[in-house]
Amino acid sequence: MLQNHCAFIDKLGSFRYHKYIRIRRGNRLKGLKLKGERKRMRRMDQTRGKLFLLVLCVCFCLLLCTAALASGVERDEDGGVWDYDKGTYTDPTGKVHEITPGGVQEDNPGPGTVSNQDGSMTVVTQEKDPVANPNGGMEVESGQIQSGEPEATRAPLTGEEWEALLAGVAAKNGTETPTVWTDPSTGEAHSVQVKYMGVGRSMVVLNGQNMLVNTVDLKWETTAPEDKVLAAVSAPKLGYAWLRKDASSSMKNPKIQQIRTDTVLRVIGTGKNWTLVDCGGLRGYVLTSALEFFRNDHTDFEPGVISVKGRTKGNDTVHARSRDRGRRDLGEYKLGTPITVFDIIDEWAEVDICGWHGMILSKYVTVVEE
């Protein structure tokens, strides 16, 4: 009996011992699992933190870009900085210029000269066109300098020289472009003289009378494709483009006239670098990159007049502005001046006015019924 009892006690102790071992093993496994779970959670927290920082960086960059755009600051391909809020342009050399309605102040459309101590002259090119040496030799790129003799400086043209230049331009490029207006009510075609062009409506002279007609009813001889028969000067930096005698940037190719931005022109022929246009009866070449082209099929406009608080008569005047961000002054016009209204967005109206395709404050626009 005693022997059996002792055997029972031994079995009970062994059972308890093995149970203790199993419990310890189980706790160890639970501890390992808990430790692994903690590591996994820690890695997830680290990943979330990195993603959060990445999102913050992206948002900050977007905020900076938005602020830069809203501030009216732009950088051009030459490295210059245009600050439309301050009205300044900082060129790549760090020099600050004032932006004026005619372009950047101190811009020199032609070569300038500086006197040297030895009596010679240094010609400094400030435009994109190459400039030939005074002796007719090699050409230099924009921004470089070259030496020449004092007598090489070109004097202003006299009246006779200017007339001869215009005659040479007309002999080469032709005189005013013949234009035909088709009366939409009768279908009759009339030869007219163009006073000024517009994308929607143009002013022509017929039998001595000024008439504002739809541009789509005007036809002229052109080799340009249908989507490039009309053009407006697009010169947001300088505010103008040059009309030249030939399709060349050479100094020997005379500059005939400055054409201000948003001036509407008839296109005679197009090329990769140069476009032949008619500017108020004077035919010449303009850089293709300085033009915005249009089709001659615009009918989605409304006639209107300039007004102030609904008044279309009086001595008040209203300024027209260019379509670029600089909003250059395109002149002031009396109340009642006819305009062609294309669109009104917020405070600005896109209009044709006296040969410009520009903008006017919408509060000065009154749409009229024909």
Secondary structure by P-SEA (a helix, b strand, c coil): caaaaaaaaaaaaaaaaaaaaaaaaaaaaaaaaaaaaaaaaaaaaaaaaaaaaaaaaaaaaaaaaaaaaaacccccccbbbbbccccbbbccccbbbbbcccccccccccbbbbbccccbbbbbbcccbbbbcccccccccccbbbbbccccccccccaaaaaaaaaaaaaacccccbbbbbcccccbbbbbbbccccccbbbbbccccccccccccccccccccccccccccccccccbbbbbccccccccccccccccccbbbbbccccccbbbbbccccccccccccbbbbccccccbbbbbbbccccccccbbbbbbccccccccccccccccbbbbccccccbbbbbcccccccccccccccccc
